[in-house]
Amino acid sequence: MQRFIGLLAIASCATSTPAPARAPAPSRGLHADEHLDAAREHARRAEELSRWPESRRNDTGQFNDPATGLWYRSLDRAEDHLRIAEVHRSEAAQIHAAYDEACANVARDSIQVSPLQRYGRGGMPTSDGVVVFLGTEAGPADRLLAELRCHRAWMMLSEAGMDACPLDLPGIHVQAHGDDTGISIELRVNDPKLVPELQRRAARELEVTAQRKGTH
């Protein structure tokens, strides 16, 4: 119980008094579906630009300048938008490939819910992150780490409301420790500025876990 309370204190202290608005959550980059949306938009723009010459109305409501005979054209080029669209499609494909590889041997019902939330028992903050204690059912370590990698890969497919998950932070390091008496996961981040955010997210994850188990 002491382990559990130690980490939850971080969250309860933060909510006891009005807290200043936090900066936007750090991101690991665009999700696969966002890349595909961007690719479609750039492809649409390229198709528009392919209808040369592109014109637009001037201040007199005409499409050209009667004094000079000049046409008004955008500086955009169709080939630039086609190139950018292809980059976004490639990024989306890489994300899907990473997901397929990470989740190839993970049970389907273990993908969308974080192992921290399924097995969490408590935790404590450290100088550069947090340690989360899990039940023995989370092991063995190889399977647990595989589930963690898979869950992180799954979160990159779409937004899916997972931006508060501690595993979704950029530059995170995960290490598993355990034996027959219990398992722990050490989470660390490269950027010291992200340590409070990691601890806040982990505390919230354990709070959700405790609430769910309390209803069973």
Order of alpha helices (4+ residues) and beta strands (2+ residues): alpha-alpha-alpha-alpha-beta-beta-alpha-beta-beta-alpha
